[in-house]
Amino acid sequence: MAEARASLNNYRQSPRKVRVVADLIRGKSVEEALDILTYVPKRAGLPLRKLLSSAHANAGKSPNLIVKKVSVDGGAILYRRRPRSRGMANPIRKRTSHIDIILAEKPAKK
């Protein structure tokens, strides 16, 4: 098995907030990463846990997998307007994220 991957597009949270959680699991084993995501007190924990479980299933539940790469990129931005004084309007940018997870076999020890 070379690699297993899974992706989540247009997740409705800003990439900056999701990257904080993604940095916690990068380079860890799949079991350890799932444990971390179960107890992390951030909203992005549950979607990342589901995505990691999906990538693990795509790998055929093989043992000795590590989280090789987790990338969080910006997605489409939803623009809204907030009314202000004297008939003006200020923009509100509701950001979305594209998340990719790649799992790989743990390198053999020499």
Contact map, one row per residue, 1 for C-alpha under 8 A:
11110000000000000000000000000000000000000000000000000000001000000000000000000000000000000000000000000000100000
11110000000000000000000000000000000000000000000000000000000000000000000000000000000000000000000000000001100000
11111000000000000000000000000000000000000000000000000000001000000000000000000000000000000000000000000111100000
11111100000000000000000000000000000000000000000000000011011000000000000000000000000000000000000000000111000000
00111110000000000000000000000000000000000000000000000010011000000000000000000000000000000000000000011110000000
00011111000000000000000000000000000000000000000000110110010000000000000000000000000000000000000000011100000000
00001111100000000000000000000000000000000000000000100000000000000000000000000000000000000000000001111000000000
00000111111000000000000000000000000000000000000000100000000000000000000000000000000000000000000001110000000000
00000011111000000000000000000000000000000000000000000000000000000000000000100000000000000000000011100000000000
00000001111100000000000000000000000000000000000000000000000000000000000000110000000000000000000111000000000000
00000001111110000000000000000000000000000000000000000000000000000000000000000000000000000000000111100000000000
00000000011111000000000000000000000000000000000000000000000000000000000000000000000000000000011110000000000000
00000000001111101100000000000000000000000001000000000000000000000000000000000000000000000000011110000000000000
00000000000111111100000000000000000000000000000000000000000000000000000001000000000000000000011110000000000000
00000000000011111110000000000000000000000000000000000000000000000000000111000000000000000000001111000000000000
00000000000001111111000000000000000000000000000000000000000000000000000000000000000000000000000000000000000000
00000000000011111111100000000000000000000001000000000000000000000000000000000000000000000000000000000000000000
00000000000011111111110000000000000000000001000000000000000000000000000100000000000000000000000010000000000000
00000000000000111111111000000000000000000000000000000000000000000000000100000000000000000000000000000000000000
00000000000000011111111100000000000000000000000000000000000000000000000000000000000000000000000000000000000000
00000000000000001111111110000000000010010101100000000000000000000000000000000000000000000000000000000000000000
00000000000000000111111111000000000000000000000100000000000000000000011100000000000000000000000000000000000000
00000000000000000011111111000000000000000000000000000000000000000000010000000000000000000000000000000000000000
00000000000000000001111111000000100100000000000000000000000000000000000000000000000000000000000000000000000000
00000000000000000000111111110000100110000000000000000000000000000010000000000000000000000000000000000000000000
00000000000000000000011111110000000000000000000000000000000000000011110000000000000000000000000000000000000000
00000000000000000000000011111000000000000000000000000000000000000111100000000000000000000000000000000000000000
00000000000000000000000011111101100000000000000000000000000000000110000000000000000000000000000000000000000000
00000000000000000000000000111111100000000000000000000000000000011110000000000000000000000000000000000000000000
00000000000000000000000000011111110000000000000000010001000000001110000000000000000000000000000000000000000000
00000000000000000000000000001111111000000000000000000000000000000000000000000000000000000000000000000000000000
00000000000000000000000000011111111100000000000000000000000000000000000000000000000000000000000000000000000000
00000000000000000000000110011111111110000000000000000000000000000010000000000000000000000000000000000000000000
00000000000000000000000000000111111111000000000010011000000000000000000000000000000000000000000000000000000000
00000000000000000000000000000011111111100000000000000000000000000000000000000000000000000000000000000000000000
00000000000000000000000110000001111111110000000000000000000000000000000000000000000000000000000000000000000000
00000000000000000000100010000000111111110000110110000000000000000000000000000000000000000000000000000000000000
00000000000000000000000000000000011111110000110010000000000000000000000000000000000000000000000000000000000000
00000000000000000000000000000000001111111000100000000000000000000000000000000000000000000000000000000000000000
00000000000000000000100000000000000111111100100000000000000000000000000000000000000000000000000000000000000000
00000000000000000000000000000000000000111110100000000000000000000000000000000000000000000000000000000000000000
00000000000000000000100000000000000000011111100000000000000000000000000000000000000000000000000000000000000000
00000000000000000000000000000000000000001111110000000000000000000000000000000000000000000000000000000000000000
00000000000010001100100000000000000000000111111100000000000000000000000000000000000000000000000000000000000000
00000000000000000000100000000000000011111111111110000000000000000000000000000000000000000000000000000000000000
00000000000000000000000000000000000011000011111111000000000000000000000000000000000000000000000000000000000000
00000000000000000000000000000000000000000001111111100000000000000000000000000000000000000000000000000000000000
00000000000000000000010000000000000010000001111111110000000000000000000000000000000000000000000000000000000000
00000000000000000000000000000000010011000000111111111000000000000000000000000000000000000000000000000000000000
00000000000000000000000000000000000000000000011111111100000000000000000000000000000000000000000000000000000000
00000111000000000000000000000000000000000000001111111110000000000000000000000000000000000000000000001000000000
00000100000000000000000000000100010000000000000111111111000000000000000000000000000000000000000000001000000000
00000000000000000000000000000000010000000000000011111111100000000000000000000000000000000000000000000000000000
00000100000000000000000000000000000000000000000001111111110000000000000000000000000000000000000000000000000000
00011100000000000000000000000000000000000000000000111111111000000000000000000000000000000000000000001110000000
00010000000000000000000000000100000000000000000000011111111111000000000000000000000000000000000000000010000000
00000000000000000000000000000000000000000000000000001111111110000000000000000000000000000000000000000000000000
00011100000000000000000000000000000000000000000000000111111110000000000000000000000000000000000000000000000000
10111000000000000000000000000000000000000000000000000011111111000000000000000000000000000000000000000010000000
00000000000000000000000000000000000000000000000000000001111111000000000000000000000000000000000000000000000000
00000000000000000000000000000000000000000000000000000001111111100000000000000000000000000000000000000000000000
00000000000000000000000000000000000000000000000000000001001111111000000000000000000000000000000000000000000000
00000000000000000000000000000000000000000000000000000000000011111000000000000000000000000000000000000000000000
00000000000000000000000000001000000000000000000000000000000001111100000000000000000000000000000000000000110000
00000000000000000000000000001100000000000000000000000000000001111110000000000000000000000000000000000011110000
00000000000000000000000000111100000000000000000000000000000000011111000000000000000000000000000000000011110000
00000000000000000000000011111100100000000000000000000000000000001111110000000000000000000000000000001111000000
00000000000000000000000001100000000000000000000000000000000000000111110000000000000000000000000000001111000000
00000000000000000000000001100000000000000000000000000000000000000011111000000000000000000000000000011110000000
00000000000000000000011001000000000000000000000000000000000000000011111100000000000000000000000000111100000000
00000000000000000000010000000000000000000000000000000000000000000000111110000000000000000000000000111000000000
00000000000000100110010000000000000000000000000000000000000000000000011111000000000000000000000011110000000000
00000000000000100000000000000000000000000000000000000000000000000000001111100000000000000000000011100000000000
00000000000001100000000000000000000000000000000000000000000000000000000111110000000000000000001111000000000000
00000000110000000000000000000000000000000000000000000000000000000000000011111000000000000000001111000000000000
00000000010000000000000000000000000000000000000000000000000000000000000001111100000000000000001110000000000000
00000000000000000000000000000000000000000000000000000000000000000000000000111110000000000000111100000000000000
00000000000000000000000000000000000000000000000000000000000000000000000000011111000000000000111000000000000000
00000000000000000000000000000000000000000000000000000000000000000000000000001111100000000011110000000000000000
00000000000000000000000000000000000000000000000000000000000000000000000000000111110000000011110000000000000000
00000000000000000000000000000000000000000000000000000000000000000000000000000011111000001111000000000000000000
00000000000000000000000000000000000000000000000000000000000000000000000000000001111100001111000000000000000000
00000000000000000000000000000000000000000000000000000000000000000000000000000000111110111100000000000000000000
00000000000000000000000000000000000000000000000000000000000000000000000000000000011111111100000000000000000000
00000000000000000000000000000000000000000000000000000000000000000000000000000000001111110000000000000000000000
00000000000000000000000000000000000000000000000000000000000000000000000000000000000111110000000000000000000000
00000000000000000000000000000000000000000000000000000000000000000000000000000000001111111000000000000000000000
00000000000000000000000000000000000000000000000000000000000000000000000000000000001111111100000000000000000000
00000000000000000000000000000000000000000000000000000000000000000000000000000000111100111110000000000000000000
00000000000000000000000000000000000000000000000000000000000000000000000000000000111100011111000000000000000000
00000000000000000000000000000000000000000000000000000000000000000000000000000011110000001111100000000000000000
00000000000000000000000000000000000000000000000000000000000000000000000000000011110000000111110000000000000000
00000000000000000000000000000000000000000000000000000000000000000000000000001111000000000011111000000000000000
00000000000111000000000000000000000000000000000000000000000000000000000000001111000000000001111100000000000000
00000000000111100000000000000000000000000000000000000000000000000000000001111100000000000000111110000000000000
00000000011111100000000000000000000000000000000000000000000000000000000001111000000000000000011111000000000000
00000000111111100100000000000000000000000000000000000000000000000000000111110000000000000000001111100000000000
00000011111000100000000000000000000000000000000000000000000000000000000111100000000000000000000111110000000000
00000011101000000000000000000000000000000000000000000000000000000000011110000000000000000000000011111000000000
00001111000000000000000000000000000000000000000000000000000000000000111100000000000000000000000001111100000000
00001110000000000000000000000000000000000000000000110010000000000011111000000000000000000000000000111110000000
00111100000000000000000000000000000000000000000000000010000000000011110000000000000000000000000000011111000000
00111000000000000000000000000000000000000000000000000011001000001111100000000000000000000000000000001111100000
01110000000000000000000000000000000000000000000000000000000000001111000000000000000000000000000000000111110000
11100000000000000000000000000000000000000000000000000000000000011100000000000000000000000000000000000011111000
00000000000000000000000000000000000000000000000000000000000000011100000000000000000000000000000000000001111100
00000000000000000000000000000000000000000000000000000000000000000000000000000000000000000000000000000000111110
00000000000000000000000000000000000000000000000000000000000000000000000000000000000000000000000000000000011111
00000000000000000000000000000000000000000000000000000000000000000000000000000000000000000000000000000000001111
00000000000000000000000000000000000000000000000000000000000000000000000000000000000000000000000000000000000111
